[in-house]
Amino acid sequence: MKLPIPFINRKKNASGYYLALLLTDEKISSVILVEEFGKIKIVGKHQEHLSTPLESLEQDELISLVDKTISRAEEILPPNIETHKTVFGVKEKWVEKESKKINKEHLAKLKKVCDALDLTPIGFMVISEAIANLIQSEEGAPLSAILVEMGKKSVHATLFRGGQISESASGHVEHSLPATVDTLLKQFTAPVLPAKIILSHTSESKNISQHFLSHEWSKSLPFLHVPQISVLPEDFDAKAVAVGAANQMGFEILGIADTTLHELSAEHKAPDDLPDELVAPPPSEITSAGDNFGFVTNEDIANQPVQKHFVEKVVENEKNLEVYLDEQSDQSTEKISHTNENFNEIIDSKDENEPHESNTSRRKQKLNFASLISRIPKVALPKTLKLPKFLKNKGAVIPLAIVGVLLIAVVGITAFYFYNVKAEIILSVKPKEVTQVEAISISTTSGNDFSEKIIAGKSVSIEVNGEATTDATGKKDTGNKAKGSVTIYNSADSKASLSSGTAIKSSNGLTFTLDKDVDLASASGDIFTGTKPGTAQVGVTAKDIGTESNLPSATKFSIGGNSSLAAKNDSAFSGGSKKVLNVVSKKDIDKLRTDLPESLEKKAEEELAGKKTADEIILPTLISSAISNEKFDKDVDDEAKQLKLTATVSFEGISYNKSDLLDFEKSVLKDKYSEDISFAENAITNEISAIKVNKNKGIDANLKITAGLLPKIDNTEVVNKLKDKSSKEAKQILSTLPQVTKSEIKYSPNIFFLSGIFPRLPKNIIVSVKSE
């Protein structure tokens, strides 16, 4: 990748000083490099730990800390000498994945640092990539591991595959560092994780590595084996950036690479039993460690080949590489039993004087009886053989004859053993537990459709009789209406008539109605003698029940909006009364129709469960219910304290076949892992949760599948490895097979003094696998 700022003009003959400046979440590191005549070495370094995360630092505070770090590192330099040419080591998330450039926000920060401290940027590299490349340079093979950069408050995990970053995740430290890393690894989508975790160096690396070694990793993480834990040496990140910068500028490195290789080799030593296709070429054939650091003049490193000589081998053997990287660990390493001549040649070619152990010496085979017999040279006897004198003695002939007979018997038994005796190899394998969650539907209207995650279901029903009661909540007023009589006055000069039921209203707002029709005469008299209204007396009844209508005498009434008419009672009204009763309401009826099915659901589920067959599962969820033959002991508005319902409730549930669900689970697991995987007997279990009834009278739910996967063991390959081996050698080879915990060898017939040697014929060797 390229930095959009000037790059250095490489001059190997000029001397100069360079600065490698590393910015991480919790520390800032400065490394001073000096170059003389094309050779470069580290002369000074210093680091400052941050109390505040890097991302949270104010610009001025960042400049101050960088200045302090550089100044302390430069203390070793001669007076009036300062470093200007700077290579930046940055975090992975600072670099945009597509453009391979530092994002604008962080580029602006770096520019301000450069301006304030008079630094001349000549390039940058991602720190994790620099670390991976230095490890690759020292180990001679692309890194496939999980690199964990640890801080006091945050952790960043990066997954490397074949030397390239595959995935990464960051998070704050919670509980413990191993637990935090465990959580971060769950974010990775790789189907299998490499069983190798490399930790960055901290002041507590020894204790932390012990915590990681004792950590029990989540079963959901796709490790095939318990991961190996390694810790980087102190300042390895700074050295990695310095080495990368030196390589990119074409300088020879002094006093760096050998030291870091020695520090790291104890924990990252390449296994001796790599297959031929996976052995890295000698150092002379490996491309410069910095070739893919993102630090190339006027070129984009994303377009450059990385470790071409090695990668071509990896591509040609991709399947072997994936299997090897996924299954390799210190705890369980699959040894390659065949002689690897190419590997010996490569090792020998590195240094003829360097002591080494050839593959042949490591794979010495014990000479069995048959091989000894085959090595005895055939001797042609002369036609005329003169017997020694001692054979003419009859006493010596008998012992010799016995020895001859015994020798013939042993040879015959041996020949019979090799060509007729059979060996059965019984491998005990520990299944690898995997877990997967799928959203499924169980439908009563369609068949199995595994591609749509639909499993065929069947409707099952049952009727349950029961009763339920509830308190009556209705209220009803009962009582009598007040009665009395009023005198109606007509002050108009015309007659008036009022019909029965005409409403009159008292001065306090109560309404009464006339008990009968009434006619009123017009007013009489004149202005001098005075007018007299027409009057009529009529009975009235209160509109509502209640004692408030028992009005006193002389209460005035108005009649509609007619101002010429008015009324007044000459005597008090009486008879009004009221009482509130508890009665059945419609709401009470509806409540019982809801309560009764709910109260019978548990009983219905139990009775439905009793109807299942051997290959049938009935879900503990009812998809519908209906009431019939209902009978209430009271009607609406009947006075009552309680209401009871007696009825029959029909419930409908849903069932499915065990075999259908098992077929679906196997289909899902094979889609995710491989069509060739096999399962331990009775090792697939499931758990159905979050069950919901859908609109089609089916079930939507979450299905959690837990299964034990068995490794694919090639019987022919196993037989080829074991033929002609002793039982001890065979058991050593069998112990390296993936997930094999124990092996047992049975011979038939079992000849006690020859049972330690395998039959010669492959057809006489049988391999069987059983899960624990």
Secondary structure, DSSP 8 states (H G I E B T S, - for coil): ---SS------SSS-EEEEEEEE-SSEEEEEEEEEETTEEEEEEEEEEE-SS-GGG--HHHHHHHHHHHHHHHGGGS-TT----EEEEEE-GGGB-TTT-SB-HHHHHHHHHHHHHHT-EEEEEEEHHHHHHHHHHHHHTS---EEEEEE-SSEEEEEEEETTEEEEEEEEE--S-HHHHHHHHHTT---SSB-SEEEE---TTHHHHHHHHHH----TTS-BSS--EEEE--TTHHHHHHHHHHHHHTT-EE-SSHHHHHHHHHHHH---TT--GGG----GGGS--TTTTSS--TTS-GGGS-SSHHHHHHHHHTHHHHHHHHHH--SSS-----S--HHHHHHHHHH-TTS----HHHHT-----HHHHHHHS------SS----GGGGSHHHHHHHHHHHHHHHHHHHHHHHHHHH-EEEEEEEE--EEEEEEEEEEEESSS--BGGGTEEE-EEEEEEEEEEEEEE--EEEEE--EEEEEEEEEE-SSS-EEE-TT-EEEETTS-EEEESS-EEE---EEETTTEEE-EEEEEEEEEEEESGGG---TT-EEE-TT-TTEEEE-SS--B----EEEEE--HHHHHHHHHHHHHHHHHHHHHHHHTT--TTEEEEEEEEEEEEEEEEESS-TT-B-SEEEEEEEEEEEEEEEEHHHHHHHHHHHHHHHS-TT-EE-TT--EEEEEEEEE-TTS-EEEEEEEEEEEE----HHHHHHHHTT-BHHHHHHHHHTSTTEEEEEEEEES--TTTTTB--SSGGGEEEEEEE-
